[in-house]
């Protein structure tokens, strides 16, 4: 599955998100794809992303399996479950 984190740089929450992404990478050795809504508004419209940060787990056909909106960010175990399956 594909896990995507959508967030905007330069906002109050941005440092929290980048630290979370770095910690996830450090612990799992895997990376989470990031999308800046200012650069890829098509993705945000397709998946109805209107709140930032938003983390999406997408199935093999691009369907939304689950969504986490806003803070707090999901636990690493939750993300790992979707990255493995």
C-alpha positions as a printed Julia matrix, in Angstrom:
85×3 Matrix{Float64}:
   0.0    0.0    0.0
   0.95   3.6   -0.43
   1.08   5.97   2.56
   1.11   9.69   1.82
   1.5   12.66   4.16
   0.06  15.93   2.86
   1.27  19.08   4.62
   2.4   22.64   3.97
   5.9   23.83   4.81
   6.33  26.9    7.0
   3.3   26.44   9.26
   3.21  25.92  13.03
   2.75  22.16  12.65
   5.43  21.71   9.95
   8.27  20.99  12.37
   6.15  18.37  14.16
   5.44  16.64  10.84
   9.04  16.68   9.6
  10.27  15.33  12.96
   7.6   12.59  12.79
   8.65  11.66   9.24
  12.33  11.55  10.21
  11.59   9.44  13.31
   9.53   7.01  11.23
  12.35   6.66   8.72
  14.94   6.2   11.47
  12.91   3.5   13.24
  11.57   1.59  10.24
  14.11   2.3    7.5
  11.13   3.13   5.28
   9.97   6.51   4.02
   6.54   8.05   3.81
   5.73   9.91   0.62
   5.03  13.62   1.14
   2.95  15.98  -0.94
   2.81  19.76  -0.73
  -0.77  20.83  -1.51
   0.52  24.07  -3.03
   2.4   22.05  -5.65
  -0.04  19.17  -6.2
  -3.57  20.46  -5.73
  -4.89  17.76  -8.08
  -4.04  15.04  -5.54
  -5.72  17.03  -2.77
  -8.89  17.52  -4.8
  -9.03  13.86  -5.82
  -8.77  12.67  -2.2
 -10.71  15.57  -0.63
  -7.78  16.74   1.49
  -8.76  20.03   3.1
  -7.02  19.81   6.48
  -3.28  19.7    7.06
  -1.5   17.59   7.97
  -3.37  14.63   6.51
  -1.99  11.11   6.26
  -3.63   8.74   3.77
  -3.25   4.99   3.36
  -4.1    4.15  -0.25
  -4.9    0.71  -1.63
  -3.4   -0.85  -4.76
  -6.01   0.8   -7.0
  -5.59   4.22  -5.39
  -8.66   3.9   -3.16
  -8.53   5.45   0.3
  -8.21   2.75   2.94
  -7.93   5.09   5.93
  -7.25   8.73   6.68
  -5.79  10.6    9.64
  -6.51  14.32   9.65
  -4.75  16.94  11.74
  -2.76  16.4   14.89
  -1.89  14.15  16.6
  -0.25  12.16  13.82
  -0.85   8.39  13.7
   1.28   5.95  15.63
   4.16   4.31  13.78
   2.56   0.88  14.32
  -0.57   2.07  12.52
   1.47   3.32   9.56
   3.62   0.17   9.46
   0.5   -1.99   9.25
  -0.55  -0.25   6.04
   2.97  -0.11   4.6
   3.35  -3.89   5.03
  -0.07  -4.91   3.7
